[in-house]
């Protein structure tokens, strides 16, 4: 019995550094282009963690429904192994990142450090993206690893909102440093040339301003700066003016993709074509389209879920999104503390990425998509633990006054 207790104690001690290293790698790797390096350590930390009874809350049940429904999509799949691999990856993301977010929510000092790490790495990533764009190496800013400009833009949405929150709640030299960081991240976001990212960032900033009233002036100023830069630099202004233009080539292409996806859903409404099988099935529907190329995703996250995984997975995913937004608004109205700032930043970032993914599917990326579900987990557990955490989450960023 003593040996078993000693072994359990050693496992518990080993679990903490593994989990911490995993979360650090997540917040370092995601802005640089890939957070998958975190998963082996998060998984190992979970395995070595002292066995505890799993609390079966509503989010736990929704996630399990989502995974099971996605697995059912194997029925119609052309490549069934693709479905199995995709669902295993999805399960890891949701269990280790979304449900695992409770670990960092409960550790204020560690979470605060992770936020600073994320901002620093976002600055470095933006500098890299701007260098490769202005150096003529790429047509738009992107991160160092495995990403395209749209994926890069997804990460810059929480980066710009989080940096703004830190900037408005610090003073002295730190404020100057954060101001410079904010400008660099803003430039990286704009020069991604990702129109969905621009819309997501503006939407996320507006949500932040709505729920954090004292920062509304800074939000307006930042959005005005964004619009001025987008308007005065011709390549950016051309992209900006194309957003409402349905005759613009990229817009026409997206409409065409949505129409093909609609046909997939019509043929396979219940179980979908199989998770991960969208690019395999797409050519069957892309017939008689002239020079129109094949595409790998539906450019809309809800259409992607339905077409690949069926109506059950779509329902569960929509429920998770809805639940996250509802709980996020509760945190946003809760007192005035570090916990509220984390909640508002997470809600705004989640909403911004969700807006972007109405015309893209960056949430599907194994490299950066997990951050979307991490934000959901942070919101869910912050709201759930608010009464217990209120005393320990006193103001952290400068002097926070009551939000009138």
C-alpha positions in Angstrom: 0.0 0.0 0.0 2.8 2.4 0.9 4.6 1.7 -2.4 1.4 2.4 -4.4 1.0 5.7 -2.5 4.6 6.7 -3.2 4.2 5.9 -6.9 1.0 8.0 -7.0 2.9 10.8 -5.3 5.7 10.7 -7.8 3.2 10.6 -10.7 1.5 13.7 -9.2 4.8 15.6 -8.9 5.7 14.6 -12.5 2.3 15.7 -13.8 2.7 19.4 -12.9 5.9 20.2 -14.8 4.6 18.2 -17.8 1.3 20.1 -17.9 3.0 23.5 -17.4 5.5 22.7 -20.2 2.6 21.7 -22.4 0.7 24.9 -21.8 3.8 27.0 -22.4 4.4 25.3 -25.7 0.7 25.9 -26.6 1.1 29.6 -26.0 4.5 29.8 -27.7 3.8 27.6 -30.6 0.3 28.8 -31.7 1.3 32.4 -32.5 4.4 31.0 -34.3 2.2 28.8 -36.4 1.7 25.5 -34.7 0.7 24.4 -31.2 0.9 20.7 -31.8 4.1 20.4 -29.9 2.1 20.9 -26.7 0.0 17.8 -27.1 2.5 15.1 -26.1 3.3 17.0 -22.8 -0.4 17.7 -22.1 -1.2 14.1 -22.7 1.7 12.8 -20.6 0.7 15.3 -17.8 -2.8 14.0 -17.9 -1.7 10.4 -17.7 0.6 11.0 -14.8 -1.9 13.2 -13.0 -3.3 11.7 -9.8 -6.5 9.9 -10.7 -9.5 12.0 -10.0 -13.2 11.4 -10.6 -14.2 13.1 -13.8 -16.9 15.7 -13.3 -19.5 15.1 -15.9 -20.7 18.6 -16.5 -22.8 19.8 -19.5 -19.7 20.7 -21.6 -18.3 17.2 -21.0 -21.6 15.6 -22.4 -21.7 18.0 -25.4 -18.1 17.2 -26.3 -18.8 13.5 -26.1 -21.8 13.9 -28.3 -19.7 15.9 -30.7 -17.0 13.2 -30.9 -19.5 10.3 -31.2 -21.5 12.0 -33.9 -18.3 12.7 -35.8 -17.3 9.1 -35.5 -20.7 8.1 -37.0 -19.6 9.9 -40.2 -17.4 6.9 -41.0 -20.6 5.3 -42.5 -20.4 7.2 -45.7 -16.7 7.9 -45.8 -14.6 7.1 -48.8 -11.5 6.9 -46.6 -12.6 5.5 -43.3 -9.1 5.7 -41.8 -9.2 9.4 -42.4 -12.3 9.6 -40.3 -10.8 7.6 -37.5 -7.6 9.7 -37.5 -9.5 13.0 -37.6 -11.8 12.0 -34.8 -8.9 10.9 -32.6 -7.2 14.3 -33.2 -10.5 16.1 -32.4 -10.9 14.1 -29.2 -7.3 15.0 -28.1 -8.0 18.7 -28.8 -11.3 18.7 -26.9 -10.2 16.6 -23.9 -6.7 18.0 -23.4 -7.3 21.7 -24.4 -11.0 22.5 -24.0 -11.7 20.4 -20.9 -8.1 20.9 -19.7 -8.5 24.6 -19.6 -9.6 24.4 -16.0 -5.9 23.8 -15.1 -4.8 27.3 -16.2 -8.0 29.0 -15.1 -7.3 27.9 -11.5 -3.7 29.3 -11.6 -3.9 33.1 -12.0 -0.1 33.7 -11.9 0.6 31.0 -14.4 -2.2 32.2 -16.7 -0.9 35.8 -16.5 2.6 34.5 -17.6 1.0 32.6 -20.5 -0.7 35.7 -21.7 2.6 37.6 -21.7 4.3 34.7 -23.5 1.5 34.7 -26.1 1.8 38.4 -26.8 5.6 38.2 -27.1 5.4 35.3 -29.6 2.7 37.1 -31.5 5.0 40.1 -31.9 7.8 37.9 -33.1 5.4 36.2 -35.5 4.1 39.5 -36.9 7.7 40.8 -37.4 8.5 37.6 -39.4 5.2 38.0 -41.4 5.9 41.6 -42.2 9.5 40.8 -43.3 8.5 38.1 -45.7 5.8 40.2 -47.2 7.8 43.4 -47.7 10.8 41.3 -48.7 8.7 40.0 -51.6 8.8 36.4 -50.4 5.1 36.0 -49.8 1.9 37.7 -50.9 0.8 38.2 -47.4 2.1 38.0 -43.8 2.0 34.6 -42.2 3.6 32.8 -39.3 6.8 30.9 -39.2 5.4 27.3 -39.2 2.7 25.5 -41.2 0.3 28.3 -41.7 -1.2 30.4 -44.5 -2.2 34.1 -44.1 -5.7 33.1 -43.0 -4.5 30.8 -40.2 -2.0 33.5 -39.1 -4.8 36.1 -39.1 -6.8 33.8 -36.8 -4.1 33.9 -34.1 -3.7 37.6 -34.5 -7.3 38.2 -33.5 -6.8 37.1 -29.8 -3.3 38.6 -29.9 -4.6 42.1 -30.7 -7.5 42.0 -28.3 -5.3 40.6 -25.5 -2.5 43.1 -26.1 -5.1 46.0 -26.1 -6.4 44.8 -22.7 -2.9 44.6 -21.2 -2.0 48.0 -22.7 -5.0 49.8 -21.2 -4.4 48.2 -17.7 -0.7 49.0 -17.3 1.4 52.1 -16.9 4.9 53.4 -17.3 7.5 51.6 -19.4 5.4 48.5 -19.7 2.6 50.6 -21.3 5.0 51.9 -23.9 6.3 48.4 -24.7 2.8 47.1 -25.0 1.8 50.0 -27.3 4.7 49.2 -29.6 3.7 45.5 -29.5 0.1 46.4 -30.2 1.1 48.3 -33.4 3.3 45.5 -34.6 0.6 42.9 -34.1 -1.9 45.2 -35.8 0.4 45.6 -38.9 0.8 41.8 -39.0 -2.9 41.3 -38.9 -3.6 43.9 -41.7 -0.8 42.7 -44.0 -2.1 39.1 -43.8 -4.5 40.4 -46.5 -7.1 38.1 -45.0 -10.4 39.9 -45.3 -12.1 37.5 -42.9 -9.5 38.2 -40.3 -10.1 42.0 -40.6 -13.9 41.4 -40.1 -13.2 39.0 -37.2 -10.8 41.5 -35.5 -13.2 44.4 -35.9 -16.1 42.2 -34.6 -14.0 41.0 -31.7 -12.9 44.5 -30.7 -16.5 45.7 -30.8 -17.5 42.9 -28.5 -14.6 43.8 -26.2 -15.8 47.5 -26.2 -19.4 46.5 -25.5 -18.5 44.5 -22.4 -15.6 46.6 -21.1 -17.0 50.1 -21.2 -14.0 51.9 -19.9 -11.9 50.8 -22.9 -14.4 51.9 -25.6 -12.4 54.9 -26.6 -9.3 52.8 -27.1 -11.3 50.4 -29.2 -12.6 53.1 -31.4 -9.2 54.6 -31.9 -7.7 51.2 -32.8 -10.5 50.5 -35.3 -10.0 54.0 -36.8 -6.3 53.3 -37.2 -7.0 50.0 -38.9 -9.4 51.6 -41.4 -7.0 54.5 -42.2 -4.1 52.0 -42.9 -6.5 49.8 -45.0 -7.6 52.9 -47.0 -4.2 54.5 -47.7 -2.2 51.5 -48.9 -3.5 50.6 -52.3 -3.1 46.8 -52.2 -5.0 46.8 -48.8 -7.6 49.2 -50.0 -8.3 47.1 -53.0 -8.9 44.1 -50.8 -11.1 46.1 -48.5 -13.3 47.4 -51.3 -13.8 43.9 -52.6 -15.5 42.6 -49.4 -19.1 43.6 -50.5 -18.4 43.0 -54.2 -20.1 39.7 -55.2 -18.4 39.9 -58.7 -15.0 39.8 -57.1 -13.2 36.5 -58.0 -12.6 35.3 -54.4 -16.2 36.1 -53.4 -17.6 34.2 -56.5 -15.4 31.3 -55.6 -16.7 31.1 -52.1 -20.3 31.2 -53.3 -19.5 28.4 -55.7 -17.9 26.3 -52.8 -20.9 26.9 -50.6 -23.2 25.7 -53.4 -21.2 22.5 -53.8 -21.1 22.0 -50.1 -24.9 22.4 -50.0 -25.2 19.6 -52.6 -23.0 17.4 -50.4 -25.2 18.1 -47.4 -28.3 17.3 -49.5 -26.9 13.9 -50.5 -25.6 13.1 -47.0 -27.6 15.1 -44.4 -27.4 12.7 -41.5 -23.9 11.3 -41.3 -22.0 13.6 -43.7 -19.3 12.4 -46.1 -16.9 11.5 -43.3 -14.7 13.7 -41.1 -11.6 14.6 -43.1 -13.1 13.4 -46.3 -14.3 16.7 -47.7 -11.3 17.2 -50.1 -11.7 13.6 -51.3 -15.4 14.0 -52.2 -15.2 17.6 -53.5 -13.9 16.6 -57.0 -17.0 14.4 -57.5 -19.2 17.6 -57.3 -16.8 19.9 -59.1 -17.8 18.7 -62.5 -18.2 20.9 -65.5 -16.8 23.9 -63.7 -14.1 24.7 -66.3 -10.9 25.7 -64.7 -12.3 25.9 -61.2 -9.8 24.1 -58.9 -10.7 21.6 -56.1 -10.9 23.0 -52.6 -10.1 21.4 -49.2 -12.7 22.9 -47.0 -16.1 24.7 -47.2 -15.0 28.2 -46.2 -17.7 28.2 -43.5 -17.2 26.2 -40.2 -20.9 25.3 -39.8 -21.2 24.1 -43.4 -17.9 22.2 -43.0 -19.2 20.4 -39.8 -22.5 19.5 -41.4 -21.1 18.3 -44.8 -18.3 16.2 -43.2 -19.8 15.0 -39.9 -23.6 15.2 -40.3 -26.5 16.8 -38.4 -25.6 15.4 -35.0 -22.1 16.8 -34.9 -23.4 20.1 -36.2 -26.0 20.2 -33.4 -23.4 19.5 -30.8 -20.8 22.0 -32.2 -23.5 24.7 -32.4 -24.5 24.0 -28.8 -20.9 24.3 -27.6 -20.6 27.6 -29.4 -23.9 28.9 -28.1 -23.1 27.8 -24.5 -19.7 29.5 -24.7 -21.2 32.8 -25.9 -23.8 32.7 -23.2 -21.4 31.9 -20.4 -18.9 34.5 -21.8 -21.5 37.3 -21.4 -22.1 36.3 -17.8 -18.4 36.7 -17.0 -18.3 40.0 -18.8 -20.9 41.4 -16.4 -19.2 40.0 -13.3 -17.6 42.6 -11.1 -14.3 44.2 -12.1 -11.2 41.9 -11.7 -8.5 40.1 -13.6 -11.0 37.2 -14.0 -13.4 39.6 -15.8 -10.6 40.8 -18.1 -9.7 37.2 -19.0 -13.4 36.5 -19.6 -14.0 39.5 -21.8 -10.8 39.0 -23.8 -11.7 35.3 -24.3 -15.2 36.0 -25.3 -14.2 38.8 -27.7 -11.4 36.6 -29.2 -13.8 33.6 -29.5 -16.4 35.8 -31.2 -13.8 37.3 -33.6 -12.5 33.9 -34.7 -16.1 32.7 -35.1 -16.9 35.7 -37.4 -13.8 34.9 -39.5 -14.8 31.3 -39.8 -18.1 32.2 -41.5 -15.9 32.6 -44.6 -13.1 30.3 -43.7 -12.3 27.1 -41.8 -9.1 27.9 -39.8 -10.7 26.3 -36.7 -10.2 23.0 -38.6 -6.4 23.5 -38.6 -4.5 21.0 -36.4 -1.8 23.7 -35.9 -3.8 26.7 -34.6 -7.5 25.5 -34.5 -7.1 24.2 -30.9 -6.8 27.8 -29.6 -10.5 28.3 -30.5 -11.5 25.5 -28.3 -9.1 26.6 -25.6 -10.9 30.0 -25.5 -14.2 28.0 -25.1 -12.7 26.1 -22.2 -11.4 29.2 -20.5 -14.8 30.9 -20.7 -16.7 27.8 -19.5 -14.6 27.1 -16.5 -14.2 30.8 -15.6 -17.9 31.2 -15.4 -18.4 27.9 -13.6 -15.7 28.7 -11.0 -16.5 32.5 -10.6 -17.8 32.4 -7.1 -14.8 30.4 -5.8 -12.3 32.4 -7.8 -13.6 35.9 -7.1 -11.3 36.6 -4.1 -8.2 35.1 -5.8 -8.7 37.0 -9.0 -8.3 40.6 -7.8 -7.1 43.3 -10.3 -3.8 42.3 -11.9 -3.3 44.8 -14.7 -2.7 48.1 -13.0 -5.5 49.8 -11.1 -8.9 48.6 -12.2 -11.8 50.9 -11.3 -15.4 49.9 -11.3 -16.7 49.6 -14.9 -19.5 52.2 -15.0 
